[in-house]
């Protein structure tokens, strides 16, 4: 199973939310920046969810 699909299943999110969040993190954006200024890309994910997703992404 790919990391993308695993994160989608674990967090019960839509594919665009996870893929866009991964892209933003890979580009070097911080979680507070993503939570405040990229809400349209993440589907309004909270900073808590973004941080948990980021930590899990790093782990995987």
C-alpha positions in Angstrom: 0.0 0.0 0.0 1.3 3.4 -0.9 1.9 6.0 1.8 -0.7 8.3 0.3 -3.4 5.6 0.5 -2.3 4.6 4.0 -2.7 8.2 5.2 -6.1 8.6 3.5 -7.3 5.4 5.2 -5.8 6.3 8.6 -7.1 9.9 8.8 -10.4 9.3 6.9 -9.6 12.2 4.5 -10.1 12.8 0.8 -7.3 12.1 -1.6 -6.9 15.7 -2.6 -6.5 16.8 1.0 -3.7 14.3 1.7 -1.9 14.8 -1.6 -2.0 18.6 -1.4 -0.8 18.6 2.2 2.1 16.3 1.3 3.0 18.5 -1.6 2.9 21.6 0.6 5.1 19.9 3.3 7.6 18.7 0.7 7.9 22.3 -0.6 9.1 23.3 2.9 5.9 25.1 4.1 5.4 25.0 7.9 2.2 23.6 9.5 1.1 27.0 10.8 1.5 28.6 7.3 -0.4 25.8 5.7 -3.2 26.0 8.3 -3.6 29.7 7.9 -2.9 30.5 4.2 -3.5 27.2 2.3 -6.9 26.2 3.6 -8.4 26.0 0.1 -5.7 23.4 -0.8 -6.2 21.2 2.3 -10.0 21.4 2.4 -9.9 23.4 5.7 -7.9 20.9 7.7 -7.2 22.1 11.2 -3.6 22.7 12.4 -4.0 19.7 14.7 -4.8 17.3 11.9 -2.1 18.8 9.7 0.5 18.3 12.4 -0.6 14.7 13.0 -0.6 14.0 9.3 2.9 15.5 9.0 4.3 13.4 11.9 2.8 10.2 10.5 4.2 11.1 7.0 7.7 11.5 8.5 7.3 8.2 10.3 6.2 6.3 7.2 
